[in-house]
């Protein structure tokens, strides 16, 4: 089985998929952080393509950055200066060639994640 990476972002405060969130993927190698790609969530809170497709998959340490501040601004969450959550980094490891799903459950003042399926 070939490995690949997906995500899904849900707005738990509003009870809807989080549309329009910019997500950046980085690969980490020691102190070196290399940008791989930038995608945006669709109407279902997912990206239209795999964040890391099987053709590019490698085991290792990665980081996803979820740019939630702009999403919260666009959806009427009262602005703070600075906003409590703006960019949420999630650093994780992929140790085998399988499907990794890293969802984000977000609200203006908290978030959670887990290894999904």
Secondary structure, 3 states (H helix, E strand, C coil): CCCEEECCEEECCCCEECCCCEEEEEEEECCEEEEEEEEEECCCCCECCCCECHHHCCCEEEEEEEEHHHHHHHCCCCCCCCCCCCEEEEEEEECCCCEEEEEEEEECCEEEEEEEC
